Amino acid sequence: MTEPDWFSVVEGEELEQGDLLRNCPVPVVHVPGGFAEGGEVDVDIQIHDLCVLTQSCDLANAKVDTVLLGRVVAWSDLVEARRCG
């Protein structure tokens, strides 16, 4: 099977809107009993494919302190979840 021609693989540290970050570790915080100063939290690491949603111009011009990411889910997984759920 040939690769689609509507995207290209890039390397480097510069992010742009629409970039796909495959197999990205994501910390998931669990707070048993709610937030409390000095309280304990449990952190799990999950692996997800993510898409950069922050605008490229904001990233390039350092106008943001954080990057908004969206989880990428395969269409077939959505269809299966709807069928089962």
Buried (B, 14 or more C-beta within 10 A) or exposed (E): EEEEEEEEEEEEEEBEBEBEBEEBEEEEEEEEEEEEEEEEEEEEEEEBBBBBEBBBEEBEEEEEEEBEBEEEEEEEEEEEEEEEE
